[in-house]
Amino acid sequence: MYRIVVIATFSILLALRGFAAPIPICPIEQLSPLQEGVQAISGVVFPECVKSPVWVFAGRMFSEEMLGSTTVDENRSFTVHLNRPLIAHETITISIGCDAYIPCTYFDTPPIIPEPTTLLLVGGGLTALGLWVRRLRR
């Protein structure tokens, strides 16, 4: 227990003094909505990433299929035209070739859900639950 406290305190002191290594972050500032059926992904990146390559993967980086690639424009924007539309509940990884940045992974691409159908299902379920409770009380 004593060692953990000493190590944690030492790490905090180093971080406060500026000796800790910078934590890499995702360089994407803006990104178009990722949803089922999308065939192009666009976004805006940090200024340091101009003219850097951009890769989009289905799943983790380099583990599954590459959906497309492009290069960041002079105005810091990019548009990747995908090989196929996005699928619901798919993990997407966007990797930008800047120094000291990690790939940006987006989990569980949300499906397009028709709102009236959802309300109908919830309403039907609540009605059935109410009728069941009424039947039990009799």
VMD Tcl script that builds the backbone (N, CA, C; Angstrom):
set m [mol new atoms 414]
animate dup $m
set s [atomselect $m all]
$s set {name element resname resid chain x y z} {
  {N N MET 1 A 0.823 -1.193 0.000}
  {CA C MET 1 A 0.000 0.000 0.000}
  {C C MET 1 A 0.868 1.257 0.000}
  {N N TYR 2 A 1.943 1.218 0.788}
  {CA C TYR 2 A 2.858 2.353 0.884}
  {C C TYR 2 A 3.496 2.645 -0.470}
  {N N ARG 3 A 3.887 1.591 -1.205}
  {CA C ARG 3 A 4.528 1.780 -2.515}
  {C C ARG 3 A 3.580 2.445 -3.511}
  {N N ILE 4 A 2.323 2.044 -3.484}
  {CA C ILE 4 A 1.346 2.610 -4.419}
  {C C ILE 4 A 1.184 4.105 -4.171}
  {N N VAL 5 A 1.113 4.497 -2.908}
  {CA C VAL 5 A 0.965 5.912 -2.567}
  {C C VAL 5 A 2.190 6.705 -3.006}
  {N N VAL 6 A 3.375 6.158 -2.792}
  {CA C VAL 6 A 4.607 6.844 -3.186}
  {C C VAL 6 A 4.683 6.987 -4.695}
  {N N ILE 7 A 4.385 5.916 -5.425}
  {CA C ILE 7 A 4.435 5.959 -6.895}
  {C C ILE 7 A 3.404 6.948 -7.425}
  {N N ALA 8 A 2.181 6.931 -6.874}
  {CA C ALA 8 A 1.136 7.858 -7.326}
  {C C ALA 8 A 1.540 9.303 -7.048}
  {N N THR 9 A 2.077 9.561 -5.877}
  {CA C THR 9 A 2.518 10.917 -5.528}
  {C C THR 9 A 3.641 11.379 -6.442}
  {N N PHE 10 A 4.613 10.510 -6.693}
  {CA C PHE 10 A 5.728 10.842 -7.573}
  {C C PHE 10 A 5.228 11.139 -8.984}
  {N N SER 11 A 4.272 10.337 -9.486}
  {CA C SER 11 A 3.724 10.555 -10.835}
  {C C SER 11 A 2.998 11.884 -10.921}
  {N N ILE 12 A 2.244 12.220 -9.867}
  {CA C ILE 12 A 1.522 13.492 -9.861}
  {C C ILE 12 A 2.503 14.663 -9.848}
  {N N LEU 13 A 3.545 14.562 -9.037}
  {CA C LEU 13 A 4.539 15.636 -8.982}
  {C C LEU 13 A 5.242 15.821 -10.321}
  {N N LEU 14 A 5.597 14.724 -10.981}
  {CA C LEU 14 A 6.218 14.827 -12.300}
  {C C LEU 14 A 5.274 15.467 -13.311}
  {N N ALA 15 A 4.005 15.085 -13.256}
  {CA C ALA 15 A 3.032 15.652 -14.190}
  {C C ALA 15 A 2.863 17.146 -13.943}
  {N N LEU 16 A 2.858 17.552 -12.671}
  {CA C LEU 16 A 2.711 18.968 -12.361}
  {C C LEU 16 A 3.929 19.782 -12.803}
  {N N ARG 17 A 5.087 19.177 -12.780}
  {CA C ARG 17 A 6.304 19.887 -13.178}
  {C C ARG 17 A 6.494 19.873 -14.692}
  {N N GLY 18 A 5.703 19.099 -15.415}
  {CA C GLY 18 A 5.801 19.071 -16.865}
  {C C GLY 18 A 6.746 18.020 -17.407}
  {N N PHE 19 A 7.197 17.073 -16.579}
  {CA C PHE 19 A 8.109 16.046 -17.059}
  {C C PHE 19 A 7.395 14.827 -17.608}
  {N N ALA 20 A 6.103 14.722 -17.396}
  {CA C ALA 20 A 5.359 13.570 -17.888}
  {C C ALA 20 A 5.212 13.689 -19.405}
  {N N ALA 21 A 5.224 12.544 -20.066}
  {CA C ALA 21 A 5.062 12.533 -21.521}
  {C C ALA 21 A 3.644 12.965 -21.868}
  {N N PRO 22 A 3.471 13.725 -22.955}
  {CA C PRO 22 A 2.129 14.150 -23.327}
  {C C PRO 22 A 1.279 12.950 -23.732}
  {N N ILE 23 A 0.019 13.001 -23.358}
  {CA C ILE 23 A -0.895 11.922 -23.709}
  {C C ILE 23 A -1.381 12.163 -25.129}
  {N N PRO 24 A -1.220 11.184 -26.030}
  {CA C PRO 24 A -1.690 11.379 -27.398}
  {C C PRO 24 A -3.214 11.455 -27.433}
  {N N ILE 25 A -3.730 12.295 -28.323}
  {CA C ILE 25 A -5.170 12.471 -28.440}
  {C C ILE 25 A -5.588 12.293 -29.888}
  {N N CYS 26 A -6.881 12.160 -30.088}
  {CA C CYS 26 A -7.439 12.048 -31.427}
  {C C CYS 26 A -7.380 13.421 -32.100}
  {N N PRO 27 A -6.793 13.528 -33.296}
  {CA C PRO 27 A -6.616 14.840 -33.928}
  {C C PRO 27 A -7.837 15.372 -34.678}
  {N N ILE 28 A -8.978 14.714 -34.565}
  {CA C ILE 28 A -10.169 15.145 -35.303}
  {C C ILE 28 A -10.969 16.141 -34.461}
  {N N GLU 29 A -11.195 17.342 -35.008}
  {CA C GLU 29 A -11.971 18.367 -34.308}
  {C C GLU 29 A -13.460 18.240 -34.595}
  {N N GLN 30 A -13.826 17.964 -35.838}
  {CA C GLN 30 A -15.225 17.799 -36.235}
  {C C GLN 30 A -15.323 16.563 -37.114}
  {N N LEU 31 A -16.452 15.862 -37.014}
  {CA C LEU 31 A -16.660 14.653 -37.805}
  {C C LEU 31 A -18.127 14.567 -38.198}
  {N N SER 32 A -18.379 14.162 -39.440}
  {CA C SER 32 A -19.757 13.996 -39.880}
  {C C SER 32 A -20.400 12.848 -39.103}
  {N N PRO 33 A -21.733 12.842 -38.988}
  {CA C PRO 33 A -22.403 11.782 -38.220}
  {C C PRO 33 A -22.133 10.394 -38.812}
  {N N LEU 34 A -21.796 9.461 -37.936}
  {CA C LEU 34 A -21.581 8.075 -38.349}
  {C C LEU 34 A -22.849 7.296 -38.055}
  {N N GLN 35 A -23.561 6.923 -39.103}
  {CA C GLN 35 A -24.770 6.152 -38.914}
  {C C GLN 35 A -24.931 5.165 -40.051}
  {N N GLU 36 A -25.850 4.268 -39.883}
  {CA C GLU 36 A -26.085 3.212 -40.862}
  {C C GLU 36 A -26.373 3.804 -42.243}
  {N N GLY 37 A -25.732 3.255 -43.275}
  {CA C GLY 37 A -25.979 3.677 -44.641}
  {C C GLY 37 A -25.079 4.781 -45.164}
  {N N VAL 38 A -24.273 5.403 -44.319}
  {CA C VAL 38 A -23.387 6.487 -44.743}
  {C C VAL 38 A -22.319 5.936 -45.684}
  {N N GLN 39 A -22.044 6.640 -46.794}
  {CA C GLN 39 A -21.049 6.181 -47.760}
  {C C GLN 39 A -19.845 7.101 -47.872}
  {N N ALA 40 A -19.829 8.185 -47.096}
  {CA C ALA 40 A -18.678 9.098 -47.066}
  {C C ALA 40 A -18.550 9.678 -45.660}
  {N N ILE 41 A -17.314 9.770 -45.186}
  {CA C ILE 41 A -17.030 10.345 -43.873}
  {C C ILE 41 A -16.168 11.571 -44.085}
  {N N SER 42 A -16.579 12.706 -43.510}
  {CA C SER 42 A -15.791 13.933 -43.646}
  {C C SER 42 A -15.555 14.519 -42.261}
  {N N GLY 43 A -14.522 15.347 -42.178}
  {CA C GLY 43 A -14.189 15.958 -40.901}
  {C C GLY 43 A -13.139 17.030 -41.044}
  {N N VAL 44 A -12.789 17.635 -39.894}
  {CA C VAL 44 A -11.771 18.677 -39.813}
  {C C VAL 44 A -10.768 18.246 -38.750}
  {N N VAL 45 A -9.475 18.418 -39.041}
  {CA C VAL 45 A -8.421 17.962 -38.135}
  {C C VAL 45 A -7.605 19.143 -37.604}
  {N N PHE 46 A -6.668 18.849 -36.707}
  {CA C PHE 46 A -5.768 19.861 -36.157}
  {C C PHE 46 A -4.890 20.441 -37.273}
  {N N PRO 47 A -4.410 21.673 -37.122}
  {CA C PRO 47 A -3.578 22.297 -38.156}
  {C C PRO 47 A -2.298 21.514 -38.469}
  {N N GLU 48 A -1.752 20.802 -37.502}
  {CA C GLU 48 A -0.509 20.052 -37.730}
  {C C GLU 48 A -0.705 18.874 -38.690}
  {N N CYS 49 A -1.944 18.500 -38.947}
  {CA C CYS 49 A -2.223 17.302 -39.735}
  {C C CYS 49 A -2.518 17.592 -41.205}
  {N N VAL 50 A -2.263 18.816 -41.675}
  {CA C VAL 50 A -2.491 19.148 -43.083}
  {C C VAL 50 A -1.595 18.265 -43.951}
  {N N LYS 51 A -2.157 17.751 -45.035}
  {CA C LYS 51 A -1.491 16.866 -46.001}
  {C C LYS 51 A -1.115 15.503 -45.422}
  {N N SER 52 A -1.730 15.113 -44.309}
  {CA C SER 52 A -1.488 13.791 -43.720}
  {C C SER 52 A -2.461 12.777 -44.318}
  {N N PRO 53 A -2.060 11.515 -44.392}
  {CA C PRO 53 A -2.979 10.490 -44.896}
  {C C PRO 53 A -4.053 10.146 -43.864}
  {N N VAL 54 A -5.232 9.758 -44.354}
  {CA C VAL 54 A -6.362 9.350 -43.509}
  {C C VAL 54 A -6.824 7.977 -43.978}
  {N N TRP 55 A -6.993 7.051 -43.025}
  {CA C TRP 55 A -7.482 5.708 -43.337}
  {C C TRP 55 A -8.709 5.429 -42.485}
  {N N VAL 56 A -9.697 4.766 -43.080}
  {CA C VAL 56 A -10.902 4.358 -42.343}
  {C C VAL 56 A -10.992 2.839 -42.411}
  {N N PHE 57 A -11.114 2.220 -41.227}
  {CA C PHE 57 A -11.197 0.770 -41.116}
  {C C PHE 57 A -12.511 0.363 -40.465}
  {N N ALA 58 A -13.030 -0.785 -40.880}
  {CA C ALA 58 A -14.150 -1.409 -40.177}
  {C C ALA 58 A -13.544 -2.269 -39.086}
  {N N GLY 59 A -13.868 -1.999 -37.844}
  {CA C GLY 59 A -13.257 -2.712 -36.727}
  {C C GLY 59 A -12.024 -1.972 -36.252}
  {N N ARG 60 A -11.126 -2.695 -35.607}
  {CA C ARG 60 A -9.879 -2.106 -35.118}
  {C C ARG 60 A -8.929 -1.870 -36.280}
  {N N MET 61 A -7.991 -0.939 -36.105}
  {CA C MET 61 A -7.056 -0.595 -37.164}
  {C C MET 61 A -6.246 -1.805 -37.601}
  {N N PHE 62 A -6.170 -2.041 -38.877}
  {CA C PHE 62 A -5.420 -3.111 -39.531}
  {C C PHE 62 A -5.941 -4.507 -39.190}
  {N N SER 63 A -7.067 -4.637 -38.460}
  {CA C SER 63 A -7.534 -5.965 -38.087}
  {C C SER 63 A -8.607 -6.482 -39.032}
  {N N GLU 64 A -9.326 -5.605 -39.668}
  {CA C GLU 64 A -10.374 -6.038 -40.576}
  {C C GLU 64 A -10.219 -5.314 -41.905}
  {N N GLU 65 A -11.306 -4.977 -42.550}
  {CA C GLU 65 A -11.213 -4.393 -43.877}
  {C C GLU 65 A -11.028 -2.880 -43.858}
  {N N MET 66 A -10.260 -2.396 -44.816}
  {CA C MET 66 A -10.083 -0.953 -44.976}
  {C C MET 66 A -11.222 -0.450 -45.861}
  {N N LEU 67 A -11.956 0.550 -45.376}
  {CA C LEU 67 A -13.110 1.061 -46.103}
  {C C LEU 67 A -12.757 2.189 -47.061}
  {N N GLY 68 A -11.625 2.854 -46.853}
  {CA C GLY 68 A -11.234 3.937 -47.742}
  {C C GLY 68 A -10.097 4.748 -47.168}
  {N N SER 69 A -9.514 5.597 -48.024}
  {CA C SER 69 A -8.417 6.455 -47.583}
  {C C SER 69 A -8.410 7.729 -48.414}
  {N N THR 70 A -7.753 8.752 -47.878}
  {CA C THR 70 A -7.615 10.036 -48.560}
  {C C THR 70 A -6.482 10.807 -47.903}
  {N N THR 71 A -6.340 12.071 -48.264}
  {CA C THR 71 A -5.341 12.952 -47.677}
  {C C THR 71 A -6.039 14.218 -47.184}
  {N N VAL 72 A -5.556 14.788 -46.083}
  {CA C VAL 72 A -6.136 16.017 -45.527}
  {C C VAL 72 A -5.798 17.185 -46.455}
  {N N ASP 73 A -6.805 18.028 -46.750}
  {CA C ASP 73 A -6.631 19.191 -47.620}
  {C C ASP 73 A -5.877 20.312 -46.907}
  {N N GLU 74 A -5.559 21.364 -47.659}
  {CA C GLU 74 A -4.904 22.546 -47.105}
  {C C GLU 74 A -5.774 23.249 -46.062}
  {N N ASN 75 A -7.103 23.157 -46.218}
  {CA C ASN 75 A -8.013 23.815 -45.272}
  {C C ASN 75 A -8.365 22.909 -44.092}
  {N N ARG 76 A -7.557 21.869 -43.840}
  {CA C ARG 76 A -7.665 20.950 -42.703}
  {C C ARG 76 A -8.845 19.996 -42.785}
  {N N SER 77 A -9.541 19.913 -43.906}
  {CA C SER 77 A -10.693 19.031 -44.015}
  {C C SER 77 A -10.345 17.789 -44.835}
  {N N PHE 78 A -11.135 16.740 -44.619}
  {CA C PHE 78 A -10.965 15.515 -45.392}
  {C C PHE 78 A -12.329 14.892 -45.655}
  {N N THR 79 A -12.431 14.156 -46.754}
  {CA C THR 79 A -13.624 13.374 -47.075}
  {C C THR 79 A -13.165 12.028 -47.599}
  {N N VAL 80 A -13.567 10.971 -46.918}
  {CA C VAL 80 A -13.225 9.614 -47.333}
  {C C VAL 80 A -14.476 8.979 -47.916}
  {N N HIS 81 A -14.421 8.605 -49.207}
  {CA C HIS 81 A -15.519 7.896 -49.846}
  {C C HIS 81 A -15.321 6.408 -49.574}
  {N N LEU 82 A -16.314 5.792 -48.920}
  {CA C LEU 82 A -16.183 4.418 -48.453}
  {C C LEU 82 A -16.466 3.408 -49.558}
  {N N ASN 83 A -15.865 2.224 -49.435}
  {CA C ASN 83 A -16.071 1.138 -50.401}
  {C C ASN 83 A -17.481 0.574 -50.321}
  {N N ARG 84 A -18.103 0.696 -49.170}
  {CA C ARG 84 A -19.463 0.193 -48.946}
  {C C ARG 84 A -20.124 1.050 -47.875}
  {N N PRO 85 A -21.455 1.011 -47.774}
  {CA C PRO 85 A -22.133 1.777 -46.720}
  {C C PRO 85 A -21.821 1.204 -45.333}
  {N N LEU 86 A -21.900 2.059 -44.326}
  {CA C LEU 86 A -21.699 1.595 -42.957}
  {C C LEU 86 A -22.864 0.706 -42.528}
  {N N ILE 87 A -22.551 -0.259 -41.692}
  {CA C ILE 87 A -23.533 -1.205 -41.182}
  {C C ILE 87 A -23.863 -0.816 -39.740}
  {N N ALA 88 A -25.092 -1.088 -39.312}
  {CA C ALA 88 A -25.492 -0.779 -37.931}
  {C C ALA 88 A -24.640 -1.575 -36.954}
  {N N HIS 89 A -24.316 -0.972 -35.837}
  {CA C HIS 89 A -23.538 -1.591 -34.746}
  {C C HIS 89 A -22.137 -1.996 -35.197}
  {N N GLU 90 A -21.527 -1.207 -36.035}
  {CA C GLU 90 A -20.188 -1.484 -36.548}
  {C C GLU 90 A -19.177 -0.558 -35.870}
  {N N THR 91 A -18.009 -1.096 -35.555}
  {CA C THR 91 A -16.938 -0.299 -34.986}
  {C C THR 91 A -16.118 0.295 -36.124}
  {N N ILE 92 A -15.900 1.607 -36.076}
  {CA C ILE 92 A -15.155 2.315 -37.120}
  {C C ILE 92 A -13.896 2.907 -36.495}
  {N N THR 93 A -12.743 2.715 -37.142}
  {CA C THR 93 A -11.497 3.325 -36.699}
  {C C THR 93 A -10.999 4.257 -37.788}
  {N N ILE 94 A -10.753 5.519 -37.418}
  {CA C ILE 94 A -10.207 6.507 -38.347}
  {C C ILE 94 A -8.797 6.820 -37.877}
  {N N SER 95 A -7.825 6.578 -38.736}
  {CA C SER 95 A -6.431 6.810 -38.388}
  {C C SER 95 A -5.873 7.917 -39.277}
  {N N ILE 96 A -5.231 8.913 -38.646}
  {CA C ILE 96 A -4.637 10.034 -39.379}
  {C C ILE 96 A -3.145 10.005 -39.131}
  {N N GLY 97 A -2.350 10.105 -40.182}
  {CA C GLY 97 A -0.909 9.950 -40.081}
  {C C GLY 97 A -0.170 11.147 -39.535}
  {N N CYS 98 A -0.594 11.686 -38.397}
  {CA C CYS 98 A 0.128 12.763 -37.714}
  {C C CYS 98 A 1.035 12.162 -36.655}
  {N N ASP 99 A 2.091 12.859 -36.306}
  {CA C ASP 99 A 2.979 12.396 -35.239}
  {C C ASP 99 A 2.296 12.528 -33.885}
  {N N ALA 100 A 2.519 11.564 -33.018}
  {CA C ALA 100 A 2.074 11.572 -31.616}
  {C C ALA 100 A 0.565 11.561 -31.454}
  {N N TYR 101 A -0.169 11.043 -32.417}
  {CA C TYR 101 A -1.612 10.934 -32.281}
  {C C TYR 101 A -2.019 9.471 -32.355}
  {N N ILE 102 A -3.091 9.142 -31.648}
  {CA C ILE 102 A -3.599 7.778 -31.667}
  {C C ILE 102 A -4.759 7.682 -32.646}
  {N N PRO 103 A -5.078 6.483 -33.124}
  {CA C PRO 103 A -6.246 6.325 -33.992}
  {C C PRO 103 A -7.535 6.633 -33.223}
  {N N CYS 104 A -8.505 7.185 -33.912}
  {CA C CYS 104 A -9.796 7.508 -33.310}
  {C C CYS 104 A -10.745 6.352 -33.588}
  {N N THR 105 A -11.237 5.700 -32.554}
  {CA C THR 105 A -12.125 4.559 -32.717}
  {C C THR 105 A -13.523 4.941 -32.262}
  {N N TYR 106 A -14.496 4.672 -33.103}
  {CA C TYR 106 A -15.891 4.964 -32.815}
  {C C TYR 106 A -16.633 3.639 -32.749}
  {N N PHE 107 A -17.205 3.347 -31.582}
  {CA C PHE 107 A -17.867 2.070 -31.363}
  {C C PHE 107 A -19.350 2.165 -31.672}
  {N N ASP 108 A -19.893 1.057 -32.121}
  {CA C ASP 108 A -21.332 0.869 -32.229}
  {C C ASP 108 A -22.006 1.960 -33.054}
  {N N THR 109 A -21.788 1.933 -34.359}
  {CA C THR 109 A -22.447 2.869 -35.260}
  {C C THR 109 A -23.954 2.753 -35.067}
  {N N PRO 110 A -24.644 3.833 -34.683}
  {CA C PRO 110 A -26.073 3.710 -34.379}
  {C C PRO 110 A -26.902 3.443 -35.626}
  {N N PRO 111 A -27.886 2.553 -35.521}
  {CA C PRO 111 A -28.760 2.305 -36.667}
  {C C PRO 111 A -29.789 3.418 -36.825}
  {N N ILE 112 A -30.369 3.517 -38.006}
  {CA C ILE 112 A -31.458 4.466 -38.230}
  {C C ILE 112 A -32.732 3.796 -37.728}
  {N N ILE 113 A -33.382 4.390 -36.723}
  {CA C ILE 113 A -34.577 3.802 -36.117}
  {C C ILE 113 A -35.767 4.681 -36.453}
  {N N PRO 114 A -36.774 4.106 -37.105}
  {CA C PRO 114 A -37.967 4.917 -37.379}
  {C C PRO 114 A -38.702 5.238 -36.080}
  {N N GLU 115 A -38.892 6.501 -35.804}
  {CA C GLU 115 A -39.483 6.941 -34.536}
  {C C GLU 115 A -40.915 6.453 -34.326}
  {N N PRO 116 A -41.820 6.510 -35.315}
  {CA C PRO 116 A -43.195 6.047 -35.071}
  {C C PRO 116 A -43.257 4.573 -34.658}
  {N N THR 117 A -42.437 3.751 -35.264}
  {CA C THR 117 A -42.433 2.323 -34.918}
  {C C THR 117 A -41.972 2.114 -33.490}
  {N N THR 118 A -40.958 2.853 -33.067}
  {CA C THR 118 A -40.467 2.735 -31.700}
  {C C THR 118 A -41.555 3.129 -30.708}
  {N N LEU 119 A -42.240 4.239 -30.976}
  {CA C LEU 119 A -43.324 4.665 -30.085}
  {C C LEU 119 A -44.456 3.648 -30.065}
  {N N LEU 120 A -44.753 3.054 -31.198}
  {CA C LEU 120 A -45.795 2.029 -31.263}
  {C C LEU 120 A -45.415 0.809 -30.423}
  {N N LEU 121 A -44.164 0.379 -30.511}
  {CA C LEU 121 A -43.708 -0.763 -29.724}
  {C C LEU 121 A -43.737 -0.471 -28.224}
  {N N VAL 122 A -43.275 0.705 -27.824}
  {CA C VAL 122 A -43.287 1.068 -26.400}
  {C C VAL 122 A -44.724 1.185 -25.903}
  {N N GLY 123 A -45.577 1.833 -26.679}
  {CA C GLY 123 A -46.980 1.973 -26.287}
  {C C GLY 123 A -47.682 0.628 -26.182}
  {N N GLY 124 A -47.426 -0.253 -27.134}
  {CA C GLY 124 A -48.022 -1.597 -27.083}
  {C C GLY 124 A -47.544 -2.382 -25.875}
  {N N GLY 125 A -46.271 -2.266 -25.556}
  {CA C GLY 125 A -45.728 -2.953 -24.378}
  {C C GLY 125 A -46.319 -2.438 -23.088}
  {N N LEU 126 A -46.461 -1.112 -22.967}
  {CA C LEU 126 A -47.064 -0.535 -21.764}
  {C C LEU 126 A -48.537 -0.917 -21.642}
  {N N THR 127 A -49.252 -0.957 -22.760}
  {CA C THR 127 A -50.654 -1.372 -22.749}
  {C C THR 127 A -50.779 -2.819 -22.288}
  {N N ALA 128 A -49.950 -3.696 -22.829}
  {CA C ALA 128 A -49.978 -5.110 -22.426}
  {C C ALA 128 A -49.634 -5.263 -20.947}
  {N N LEU 129 A -48.660 -4.500 -20.465}
  {CA C LEU 129 A -48.296 -4.555 -19.055}
  {C C LEU 129 A -49.452 -4.072 -18.178}
  {N N GLY 130 A -50.137 -3.015 -18.576}
  {CA C GLY 130 A -51.287 -2.506 -17.830}
  {C C GLY 130 A -52.428 -3.499 -17.789}
  {N N LEU 131 A -52.708 -4.145 -18.937}
  {CA C LEU 131 A -53.771 -5.157 -18.969}
  {C C LEU 131 A -53.413 -6.359 -18.105}
  {N N TRP 132 A -52.154 -6.735 -18.080}
  {CA C TRP 132 A -51.708 -7.881 -17.260}
  {C C TRP 132 A -51.864 -7.566 -15.769}
  {N N VAL 133 A -51.486 -6.353 -15.360}
  {CA C VAL 133 A -51.630 -5.949 -13.967}
  {C C VAL 133 A -53.113 -5.878 -13.584}
  {N N ARG 134 A -53.953 -5.350 -14.472}
  {CA C ARG 134 A -55.397 -5.283 -14.218}
  {C C ARG 134 A -55.984 -6.665 -14.063}
  {N N ARG 135 A -55.542 -7.607 -14.883}
  {CA C ARG 135 A -56.034 -8.985 -14.814}
  {C C ARG 135 A -55.635 -9.650 -13.496}
  {N N LEU 136 A -54.402 -9.360 -13.013}
  {CA C LEU 136 A -53.939 -9.934 -11.749}
  {C C LEU 136 A -54.726 -9.398 -10.552}
  {N N ARG 137 A -55.174 -8.173 -10.608}
  {CA C ARG 137 A -55.908 -7.560 -9.499}
  {C C ARG 137 A -57.329 -8.084 -9.374}
  {N N ARG 138 A -57.885 -8.666 -10.404}
  {CA C ARG 138 A -59.271 -9.165 -10.358}
  {C C ARG 138 A -59.371 -10.472 -9.698}
}
mol reanalyze $m
mol bondsrecalc $m
mol representation Tube
mol addrep $m
